[in-house]
Amino acid sequence: MATTRAILCGYYGKGNGGDEALLATLLQMLPESITPIALSGDPQQTHQRYGIESCDRVSGFRILEALKKSDYFIWGGGSLMQDVTSFASPLYYGGLMAMAQKRGLKTIAWAQGIGPLKHPATRWLTRQVLSHCKAISVRDRASAQLLADWQIKNLLSPDPVWALEAKSYSGLGDLHAPRVAVILRPHPQLTPQRLDLLTRALISFQKATETTILLVPFQPIRDLEMARGIGDRLPGVSCIITLEDPRELKGLFQGVEMAIAMRLHGLIMAASEQCRCFALSYDPKVSQLMEEINIPGWELANIPDDPNIICRAWLDYYANGMPLNSAQIESFRDRAQLHGELLTSIIDP
């Protein structure tokens, strides 16, 4: 019996905890009849971590070899088709999707966040490749509406990481409770002045609560320096935690009282483990999640210019805020499973 292979194409092997969580969830949801081949920035690491075949995401020869022996091309998840952070991103992902379609592979856009798309060329490319997909799932209302405007059928469901199976993290045993996680990342709107405001507010917050502050760089190559800078200024106990296994990263939040986070999947992981969340939004996808699960926070551009106001908001939420309840979390997990059911309906109908 011939092996059925699927190329998995996303921002994998680049050290980003959120994208690794999407890959782990995709593998969790992929029908057993499929043998996956992941395009990765670090093929050896991806192979070792997940036990799957992997090839270099920028090697044209390796990609062509993978296309020749594959039946499906699964594109996602995440915000791959957007031209705000990079014009190259939609050209790379859209070009690969077009190549797969030209070679006759069945293509699936999985758990996508489409946009923002500011340039006519990237909008045209995105519309073209999506219109030739066998199936599409998206993770937010704005993406669903854009595709509806283009008259492209799609399934709207919460981000699949809601359904990722967490793995218990044992490394918190030596760090006294209560614990608060801080998940920041560099961004043009997080200016040195705003970072200083947040750090001063965090200093006051820690003094008032005597919490252990966990600084969690989701993408260490980008986030670690910022985490170290904050940790050096904190008066109480703090710890930088870097975890490569996305299931363990999600499990970390089982032992955390509150998360103050910029990163989308930091908020999703924390919320799904009944941890209170306070968001600092740098992107529409984070703002949409804030609205969807009704959590407090600010757009980065609207952070108060007084650290005392920031600290009081955190203290109030720490004392009085409530995490999502079990029924709400179960609802998100169940609906996130629809991304997996979509795969099964196309691959194992």
Buried (B, 14 or more C-beta within 10 A) or exposed (E): EEEBBBBBBBBBBBBBBBBBBBBBBBBBBBBEEBBBBBBBBBBEBBBEBBEBBBBBBEEEEBBEEBBEEBBBBBBBBBBBBBBEEEBEBBBBBBEBBBBBBEEEBBBBBBBBBBBBBEEEEBBEBBBEBBEEBBBBBBBBEBBBBBBEEBEBEBBBBBBBBBBBEBBEBEEBEEBEEEBBBBBBBEBEBBEEEBBEBBBBBBBBBBEBBEBBBBBBBBBBEBBBEBBEBBBEEBEBBBBBBBBEBBBBBBBBBBBBBBBBBBBBBBBBBBBBBBBBBBBBBBBBBBBBBBEEBEBBBBBBEEBBEEBEEBBBBBBEBBEEBEBBEEEBBEBBBEBBBBBBEBBEBBBEE
